[in-house]
Amino acid sequence: MPAERIPSERGWHISALHLPEDLAADDPLVTETRNLRARILYDRGRRPDFRRPEGDYTDDQDLDFGAWHVFARRRPHERPLGYVRLSTPQTSALFQSRAYLGSEHFEEVLREHGLGPAETFEHSRLVVEHHARKLGLGVHLNAVAIAAARHLGAKAMIGTSGTADGQDLFHERFGFRPLPGTRRYVEQYTEDVVAMLYRAVDPAGEYHALVELLEEEFPAFVTSVDRLRTAPAPTGHTRTAPGAPATHPHPAPAAGADCWQPVLFDLANEPDASAFDTLLGSGRVRELLDTVEEQLTELVTSRDPSLRRDAGALSDAVAEQLTGSGLREYGTWVWYPWSGRLVHLLPREEFRLVRTDRNRGRIERPQQRELLGRRVGVIGLSVGSSAALTFAMEGIAGAFKLADFDALSLSNLNRLRAGVHHLGINKCVIAARQMAEIDPWLDIEIYPGGLTDETMEDFFTGGSGPIDLLVEECDTPYVKFAARERARALGVPVVMDANDRGMLDIERFDLEPDRPLLHGLLGPTTARDLADLTHQETVDTILAMVGRETISSDMAAAIPRIGTTLSSWPQLASGVALGGALTAEAARRILLGLPRPSGRYYADLEVLTSADRSTVA
């Protein structure tokens, strides 16, 4: 897990309100805020003290007045999905942590850390709706609370935390530390509680970068009681996550041979809704697919599999997920111009939660989020297309750069996942389209002119950002070497599959900046030495790269026939598919910081599945 990170969750609409101390207790803002907290804390009966016998929810605290209240919504006009309270030193006498520890112990703790009540804020009542928890909202709200306290001049934050669901461990990831000897069972919460302290001079744990960013943005979050009462929708500021998909207020473009980007529509956005209606009336939609109701069912049952056994509870969970939105408006509509298909999907983060749900147990949620923050470059989209598609399916990287100058020909169809309708289309375009059909939110850049001296720097470091790993699968010796020279200079690891004997090649230039290119198999050769080779020189060079003595007997027998009775290198779909699996496994481990050293490895199926390798009689 990295030392610090900014989560890649969707943008959240944040409103921060300072509640005046003289506001009436029956003011609608007060009652709605308390009801929101109590309902989530009640948690379907887990904490019964937060519900009255009459059935309404209760969490009345004088501490609400004079405190900051932070709300998070999907969109400005929707109801809050999460909340956190930040109490200032002016109400220190009412702090929950003071009541929990006792005033004498509370002030003793502060003195031990060189602090006083006048510079200590309190963090409390962090609550998030169940269906928003796995979307990163808890992380975002916690970061906002810490950022707000730092912006307002706090030297420290104190608070109490439950422990049954690991809440205390969650706060530790932000730099909070449990106070020794303060853990005990609290009846109201039906679990053990512990007091925790955060010092503003210390980094905010794993999320230090996010907290610093939000500290600068905090003034834009601030609203007021009067503004909330007079505005047609809650005011505040929407922070859009890096890489968030753009929607299109203009009519969707027509398809062309080089079209590879889908168009996304958010019907809650008026320009998008208008463009969507224009598209529907244009006659260009050949097929409309709307399974969002089934997707919602998958979403809620992936979180709670027991719902499959209770139709009523399942229906309630889906309704809660919709939070008042209509089915048509919920989520995102995706237009694929090249196929004429218009598809209704869950919102990005929910879509990815369901799509990668079966990865869990092999790739856990934190690892999935880490991988989505990475960018992978792929050179050569024949064999490389298998790698690119496998990476997209498995969730290895959320951004890609694809380079290949070649168009699909009929003889490519023995090994590429493509159809006859793709003939003549650039291989980058084909791969990008197929990847977008797996996940329309992937950030994909293409280089249909291939990797050249002119595009090399942009491919490695330009565009939307630098690549973190290179998959090299091209046939040109000069490009193979030039790409490795640049990768080594930048510390970018390289993986390659040779499509023969399951050969996997790994060069960890990120760990070994002086490592010889291709393990030194070509000695002091440079890319310039490999420019303008003859056909035979090209064959000899590639054989030196892959190992003349280690290729399969079939390949060894075929090489002398290339250019006479064979048109080119023999390749099979099964070998290409295996290469996609091998490069994906290596890349996943490298990008997650797991062991995967430099070297050359073989997953030779002929050997591994020979009769003497059988594990049964």
C-alpha positions in Angstrom: 0.0 0.0 0.0 1.5 3.4 -1.0 2.5 5.9 1.7 0.0 8.4 0.5 -2.6 8.6 -2.2 -5.5 10.5 -3.7 -8.4 8.1 -4.2 -9.9 7.9 -7.7 -13.5 7.9 -6.6 -16.1 10.1 -8.4 -16.6 13.8 -7.6 -18.7 14.5 -4.5 -20.7 17.7 -3.9 -19.5 19.0 -0.5 -21.3 21.6 1.6 -19.8 22.8 4.9 -22.2 24.7 7.2 -21.3 26.5 10.5 -24.4 26.2 12.6 -25.0 29.3 14.8 -25.1 28.8 18.5 -28.4 30.7 18.7 -30.3 28.7 16.1 -33.5 27.2 17.4 -33.4 23.5 18.1 -36.6 22.9 16.1 -35.1 24.6 13.0 -35.6 22.2 10.0 -31.8 22.3 9.3 -31.2 21.0 12.8 -33.9 18.3 12.8 -32.9 17.1 9.3 -29.3 16.8 10.2 -30.0 14.9 13.4 -32.4 12.6 11.7 -29.8 11.8 9.0 -27.2 10.9 11.6 -29.5 8.9 13.8 -31.0 6.9 11.0 -27.6 5.8 9.7 -26.3 5.1 13.3 -29.4 3.1 14.0 -28.2 0.7 11.3 -31.3 -1.4 11.0 -31.5 -2.0 14.7 -27.8 -2.5 15.5 -27.8 0.6 17.7 -31.4 0.8 19.1 -30.8 3.8 21.3 -30.9 6.0 18.2 -34.6 5.3 17.6 -37.5 6.3 19.8 -40.4 3.9 20.6 -42.6 6.1 18.3 -40.4 5.0 15.4 -38.6 8.3 14.6 -34.9 8.7 14.9 -33.1 10.7 17.6 -29.6 12.1 18.0 -30.1 15.4 19.8 -26.9 17.0 21.0 -26.2 20.5 22.2 -22.8 20.1 20.6 -24.4 20.6 17.2 -24.7 24.4 17.8 -21.5 26.3 17.1 -20.1 23.3 15.1 -19.3 22.8 11.5 -21.5 20.3 9.7 -20.2 18.7 6.4 -22.6 17.1 4.0 -21.8 15.0 0.9 -24.1 14.4 -2.0 -23.8 12.9 -5.5 -25.3 16.1 -7.0 -26.4 19.4 -5.5 -30.1 18.7 -5.6 -30.0 15.2 -4.1 -30.2 14.2 -0.4 -27.0 13.7 1.6 -25.3 10.3 1.4 -22.7 11.1 4.2 -22.0 13.5 7.0 -19.3 14.5 9.5 -19.3 17.0 12.3 -16.3 19.2 13.3 -16.6 21.0 16.7 -14.5 24.0 17.4 -12.7 25.0 20.7 -15.6 27.4 21.5 -17.7 24.4 22.5 -14.9 22.4 24.1 -16.9 22.0 27.3 -19.5 19.9 25.4 -17.1 17.7 23.5 -18.1 14.0 23.4 -14.5 13.1 24.0 -14.4 15.2 27.1 -17.6 13.5 28.4 -16.1 10.1 27.5 -12.7 10.7 29.3 -13.9 13.1 32.0 -12.7 16.7 32.0 -9.7 16.1 34.2 -8.4 13.2 32.1 -9.3 15.1 28.8 -7.1 18.1 29.8 -4.4 15.8 31.1 -4.2 14.1 27.7 -3.9 17.4 25.9 -1.2 18.6 28.3 0.8 15.4 27.7 0.9 16.2 24.0 1.7 19.9 24.5 -1.8 21.0 23.6 -4.6 23.1 25.2 -8.4 23.2 24.7 -8.2 26.4 22.8 -6.4 24.8 19.9 -8.1 21.4 19.8 -11.0 20.6 17.6 -13.3 17.5 17.8 -14.1 15.2 15.0 -17.3 13.2 15.5 -20.4 11.6 13.9 -18.8 10.4 10.6 -21.7 8.6 9.0 -22.2 7.2 5.4 -25.1 5.5 3.8 -24.4 1.8 3.3 -24.5 1.9 -0.4 -22.0 4.8 -0.6 -19.4 3.2 1.7 -17.6 1.2 -1.0 -17.5 4.3 -3.3 -14.9 6.0 -1.1 -17.2 8.5 0.5 -16.0 7.7 4.0 -12.5 8.5 3.0 -13.5 11.7 1.3 -15.5 13.0 4.2 -12.8 12.1 6.7 -10.3 13.9 4.6 -12.6 17.0 4.4 -13.0 17.1 8.2 -9.2 17.0 8.8 -8.7 19.6 6.0 -11.3 21.9 7.5 -9.7 21.7 10.9 -6.3 22.5 9.5 -7.7 25.4 7.5 -9.4 26.8 10.6 -6.2 26.7 12.6 -6.4 23.5 14.6 -3.3 22.1 16.2 -5.0 18.9 17.0 -8.2 16.9 16.6 -9.6 14.6 19.2 -12.6 12.2 19.0 -13.9 8.8 19.9 -14.2 5.9 17.5 -16.1 2.6 17.4 -14.1 -0.6 16.9 -16.4 -3.4 15.8 -16.1 -2.7 12.1 -12.5 -1.5 12.2 -13.4 2.2 12.4 -10.4 2.9 14.7 -8.1 1.3 12.1 -9.7 3.4 9.4 -8.9 6.6 11.4 -5.4 5.4 12.0 -4.9 5.5 8.2 -5.4 9.2 8.4 -2.9 9.8 11.2 -5.1 9.4 14.2 -3.6 7.5 17.1 -5.5 5.6 19.9 -5.0 7.0 23.4 -3.7 4.1 25.6 -6.1 2.9 28.3 -9.2 4.5 26.8 -10.9 1.6 25.1 -14.2 0.4 26.8 -17.7 -0.9 25.9 -20.3 1.8 25.4 -24.0 0.6 25.6 -25.3 3.3 23.3 -23.1 2.1 20.5 -23.2 -1.6 21.4 -19.5 -1.9 20.9 -16.1 -1.0 22.3 -15.1 2.7 21.8 -11.6 4.2 22.0 -10.4 7.9 22.2 -8.1 9.0 19.4 -5.9 12.0 18.7 -4.5 13.6 15.6 -1.8 16.3 15.6 -2.0 18.8 12.7 1.8 19.0 12.4 1.9 15.4 11.4 1.1 14.1 7.9 -2.4 12.8 7.5 -1.3 9.2 7.0 -2.0 7.5 3.6 -4.2 10.4 2.6 -1.9 13.3 3.3 -2.0 14.4 -0.4 -5.8 14.4 -0.5 -6.1 16.3 2.8 -3.6 19.0 1.6 -5.6 19.4 -1.6 -8.9 19.7 0.2 -7.4 22.1 2.7 -6.9 24.6 -0.1 -10.4 23.9 -1.5 -12.2 24.2 1.8 -13.4 27.9 1.4 -15.3 26.8 -1.8 -17.2 24.2 0.3 -18.6 26.8 2.8 -22.2 27.7 2.7 -24.6 29.4 5.2 -28.0 28.8 6.8 -29.5 31.7 4.8 -28.1 30.5 1.5 -29.4 27.0 2.1 -32.8 28.3 2.8 -33.0 30.6 -0.3 -31.1 28.6 -2.9 -33.1 26.3 -5.2 -30.6 23.6 -4.5 -28.0 23.2 -1.8 -24.9 25.3 -2.4 -21.3 24.2 -2.1 -18.6 22.9 -4.3 -18.3 19.8 -6.5 -14.8 18.3 -6.5 -14.5 16.2 -9.7 -12.1 13.3 -9.4 -9.1 13.2 -11.7 -9.9 11.4 -14.9 -13.7 11.7 -14.4 -15.5 11.0 -17.6 -16.6 14.0 -19.7 -20.2 14.2 -20.8 -21.1 15.7 -24.1 -23.6 18.6 -24.4 -23.6 18.5 -28.2 -25.1 15.8 -30.5 -23.1 12.6 -30.5 -20.6 12.4 -33.4 -21.0 10.1 -36.3 -18.9 7.0 -36.5 -15.8 6.8 -38.8 -13.0 4.2 -39.4 -10.9 6.0 -36.8 -13.6 6.5 -34.2 -12.8 4.7 -30.9 -14.1 6.9 -28.1 -17.6 6.3 -26.6 -19.9 9.2 -25.7 -21.2 9.4 -22.1 -24.5 11.0 -21.1 -25.6 12.0 -17.6 -29.4 12.6 -17.9 -29.4 14.7 -14.7 -27.4 17.2 -16.7 -29.7 19.3 -18.9 -27.3 19.6 -21.9 -26.6 15.9 -21.8 -30.3 15.1 -21.6 -31.0 17.3 -24.6 -28.1 15.7 -26.6 -29.4 12.3 -25.6 -32.9 13.1 -26.9 -31.3 14.4 -30.1 -29.4 11.2 -30.6 -32.5 9.0 -30.0 -34.3 11.0 -32.7 -31.4 10.8 -35.2 -32.0 7.3 -36.4 -28.4 6.4 -35.6 -29.2 4.1 -32.6 -29.3 0.6 -34.0 -29.7 -1.1 -30.7 -30.7 0.1 -27.2 -29.7 -2.0 -24.2 -31.1 -1.1 -20.8 -30.3 -3.7 -18.0 -29.7 -1.2 -15.3 -32.3 -2.7 -13.0 -30.5 -6.1 -13.2 -27.2 -4.3 -12.6 -28.7 -2.6 -9.5 -29.7 -6.1 -8.2 -26.2 -7.3 -8.8 -24.8 -4.3 -7.0 -26.8 -4.6 -3.8 -26.4 -8.4 -3.7 -22.6 -8.2 -4.2 -22.6 -6.1 -1.0 -25.0 -8.3 0.9 -25.5 -11.8 -0.7 -28.2 -12.6 1.9 -30.6 -10.3 0.0 -30.9 -13.0 -2.7 -33.1 -14.9 -0.2 -35.4 -12.1 0.7 -37.2 -10.5 -2.3 -38.7 -7.7 -0.1 -35.4 -6.7 1.4 -33.8 -6.9 -2.1 -36.4 -4.5 -3.5 -35.9 -2.1 -0.6 -32.1 -2.1 -1.1 -32.5 -1.3 -4.8 -34.9 1.6 -3.9 -32.5 2.9 -1.3 -29.7 2.7 -3.9 -31.7 4.8 -6.3 -32.1 7.5 -3.6 -35.1 9.0 -5.4 -33.7 8.9 -8.9 -35.8 7.4 -11.7 -34.3 4.3 -13.4 -33.9 6.2 -16.7 -31.9 9.0 -15.1 -29.8 6.8 -12.8 -26.2 6.1 -13.9 -24.8 6.7 -17.3 -25.9 6.1 -20.9 -23.0 5.2 -23.2 -23.1 5.6 -27.0 -20.8 3.5 -29.1 -20.8 5.3 -32.5 -19.0 2.5 -34.3 -21.6 -0.1 -33.5 -24.7 2.1 -33.1 -25.3 0.7 -29.6 -26.7 2.8 -26.8 -26.1 1.1 -23.4 -27.4 2.1 -19.9 -24.9 1.4 -17.1 -24.5 2.0 -13.4 -22.5 5.1 -12.4 -18.7 4.6 -12.9 -17.7 3.5 -9.4 -20.7 1.2 -8.9 -20.2 -0.2 -12.4 -16.6 -1.1 -11.5 -17.5 -2.5 -8.2 -19.8 -5.0 -9.8 -17.7 -5.6 -12.9 -14.6 -6.6 -10.8 -16.6 -8.2 -7.9 -15.3 -11.6 -8.8 -11.7 -10.4 -8.7 -12.0 -10.2 -4.9 -10.1 -13.0 -3.1 -7.4 -12.6 -5.8 -7.3 -8.8 -6.2 -8.8 -7.1 -3.2 -10.6 -3.7 -3.3 -7.6 -1.6 -2.2 -5.4 -3.3 -4.8 -8.1 -2.8 -7.5 -8.1 1.0 -6.7 -4.3 1.1 -6.8 -4.2 -0.6 -10.2 -6.8 1.8 -11.6 -4.5 4.6 -10.9 -1.8 3.2 -13.2 -1.1 3.9 -16.9 0.2 1.2 -19.2 1.8 1.5 -22.6 1.4 -1.2 -25.3 3.5 -1.3 -28.5 2.3 -3.7 -31.1 -1.4 -4.5 -31.1 -1.3 -8.0 -32.8 0.1 -10.0 -29.9 -0.2 -6.9 -27.7 -4.0 -6.7 -28.3 -4.4 -9.9 -26.1 -2.4 -8.2 -23.3 -4.4 -4.9 -23.6 -7.8 -6.7 -23.5 -6.7 -8.9 -20.6 -5.5 -5.9 -18.7 -8.8 -4.1 -19.3 -10.9 -7.1 -18.2 -8.8 -7.7 -15.1 -8.7 -4.1 -14.1 -4.9 -3.7 -14.5 -4.6 0.0 -15.0 -7.2 2.7 -15.6 -5.3 4.4 -18.5 -3.6 3.1 -21.6 -1.4 4.3 -24.5 -1.6 2.0 -27.6 0.8 2.2 -30.5 0.7 0.4 -33.8 0.9 1.7 -37.4 -0.7 -1.4 -39.0 -4.3 -2.0 -40.1 -6.0 -5.4 -39.6 -5.6 -7.8 -42.6 -7.3 -11.0 -43.3 -4.3 -13.1 -42.2 -4.4 -11.5 -38.8 -7.7 -13.1 -38.0 -6.0 -16.4 -37.0 -4.9 -14.8 -33.7 -6.5 -11.4 -33.2 -9.9 -11.0 -31.4 -11.6 -9.2 -34.2 -14.1 -9.8 -37.0 -14.3 -9.4 -40.7 -16.0 -6.1 -40.2 -12.7 -4.8 -38.7 -10.6 -5.4 -41.9 -8.7 -2.3 -42.9 -9.1 -0.6 -39.5 -6.0 0.3 -37.5 -5.2 -2.2 -34.8 -5.0 0.5 -32.1 -8.5 1.6 -33.0 -9.8 -1.9 -32.8 -8.2 -2.6 -29.4 -9.4 0.8 -28.0 -13.0 0.1 -29.1 -13.0 -3.3 -27.5 -11.5 -2.0 -24.3 -14.1 0.8 -24.2 -16.8 -1.9 -24.5 -15.4 -3.5 -21.4 -15.1 -0.3 -19.4 -16.2 3.0 -21.1 -14.4 5.1 -18.5 -10.9 3.8 -19.4 -8.6 6.6 -20.4 -7.1 5.5 -23.7 -4.8 7.3 -26.0 -3.8 5.8 -29.4 -0.8 6.3 -31.7 -2.0 4.9 -35.0 1.3 5.9 -36.7 3.1 3.5 -34.4 6.0 4.4 -32.1 8.5 6.6 -33.9 11.3 9.0 -32.9 8.8 11.8 -33.2 6.2 10.2 -30.9 8.5 8.4 -28.5 8.7 11.1 -25.8 4.9 11.8 -25.9 4.2 8.1 -25.6 6.3 7.7 -22.5 5.8 11.0 -20.7 3.3 13.2 -22.6 -0.4 13.2 -23.3 -2.5 12.5 -20.2 0.6 11.4 -18.2 3.6 9.2 -18.1 3.3 5.4 -18.3 4.1 3.2 -15.4 4.8 0.0 -17.3 5.5 -1.0 -21.0 4.2 -4.1 -22.8 6.5 -4.4 -25.9 5.1 -6.7 -28.6 6.3 -5.1 -31.9 8.2 -6.8 -34.7 10.8 -4.1 -35.6 14.2 -4.5 -33.9 14.9 -0.7 -34.0 11.6 0.1 -32.1 12.2 -2.8 -29.6 15.6 -1.4 -28.7 14.7 2.3 -28.9 11.7 1.8 -26.6 13.9 -0.1 -24.1 16.5 2.6 -24.1 13.8 5.2 -23.2 12.2 2.9 -20.7 15.5 2.4 -18.9 16.3 6.1 -18.9 12.9 6.7 -17.3 12.9 3.7 -14.9 9.9 2.1 -16.6 9.6 -1.7 -16.3 9.1 -3.7 -19.6 7.3 -7.0 -20.1 7.2 -9.0 -23.4 5.7 -12.3 -24.6 7.4 -14.0 -27.5 4.4 -16.1 -28.6 6.6 -19.2 -28.6 7.0 -21.8 -25.8 5.1 -19.3 -23.5 8.2 -17.2 -23.2 7.8 -14.2 -20.8 10.5 -11.6 -20.6 10.7 -9.1 -17.7 13.1 -6.1 -17.4 12.8 -4.2 -14.1 14.4 -0.9 -15.1 12.5 0.6 -12.2 14.7 -1.4 -9.8 17.8 -1.8 -12.0 18.6 1.4 -13.8 21.8 0.0 -15.3 20.4 -3.3 -16.4 21.6 -4.4 -20.0 18.9 -4.2 -22.6 17.3 -7.6 -23.3 19.5 -9.1 -20.6 22.6 -8.2 -22.6 21.8 -10.8 -25.3 22.9 -8.4 -28.0 25.9 -7.0 -26.1 26.6 -3.3 -26.6 24.1 -2.9 -29.5 22.1 0.3 -29.6 18.9 1.2 -31.4 20.8 3.1 -34.0 22.8 0.0 -34.9 19.4 -1.7 -35.8 18.1 1.0 -38.2 17.6 0.0 -41.9 18.2 -3.7 -41.5 17.7 -6.1 -44.4 15.1 -8.8 -44.1 17.7 -11.5 -43.2 19.3 -9.1 -40.7 15.9 -8.5 -39.1 15.3 -12.3 -38.8 18.8 -12.9 -37.3 18.4 -10.0 -34.8 15.0 -11.2 -33.6 16.4 -14.7 -33.2 19.2 -13.3 -31.1 16.7 -11.4 -29.0 14.4 -14.4 -28.3 17.2 -17.0 -28.1 18.1 -19.0 -31.2 18.9 -22.1 -29.0 15.7 -21.9 -26.9 13.0 -21.5 -29.5 10.6 -24.4 -30.1 11.4 -27.1 -32.7 8.4 -26.0 -34.8 9.7 -22.4 -34.9 13.2 -23.4 -35.6 12.0 -25.5 -38.6 9.8 -22.6 -39.8 12.4 -19.8 -39.8 14.3 -20.9 -42.9 11.0 -21.0 -44.8 10.1 -17.3 -44.0 10.1 -15.3 -47.2 10.0 -18.5 -49.4 7.2 -20.8 -48.5 6.0 -18.9 -45.4 4.9 -15.3 -45.6 5.9 -14.4 -42.1 6.5 -15.7 -38.5 4.0 -18.5 -37.5 1.7 -17.4 -34.7 -1.4 -19.1 -33.1 -4.3 -17.7 -31.3 -3.6 -20.0 -28.3 -0.1 -18.6 -28.0 -1.4 -15.1 -28.2 -4.0 -15.7 -25.5 -1.4 -17.3 -23.3 0.8 -14.3 -23.8 -2.0 -12.0 -22.6 -2.3 -14.0 -19.4 1.5 -14.1 -18.8 2.0 -10.4 -19.3 -1.1 -9.5 -17.2 0.1 -11.6 -14.3 3.6 -10.1 -14.4 2.3 -6.5 -14.8 -0.2 -6.9 -12.0 2.5 -8.0 -9.6 4.9 -5.3 -10.7 2.4 -2.5 -10.4 1.3 -3.7 -6.9 4.9 -3.9 -5.7 4.8 -7.6 -5.3 7.8 -9.8 -6.2 8.4 -10.3 -9.9 12.1 -10.1 -10.8 13.8 -9.5 -14.1 14.4 -12.6 -16.2 13.2 -14.8 -18.9 10.6 -17.5 -18.0 8.8 -20.2 -19.9 5.2 -21.5 -19.5 5.8 -24.2 -22.3 2.4 -26.0 -22.5 3.9 -28.8 -24.5 6.3 -29.6 -21.6 3.9 -28.7 -18.8 1.1 -30.9 -20.1 3.3 -33.9 -21.2 2.3 -37.4 -20.0 4.9 -37.5 -17.3 3.5 -34.3 -15.7 0.1 -35.7 -15.0 -0.9 -35.5 -11.4 -3.4 -38.4 -11.5 -2.9 -42.0 -12.4 
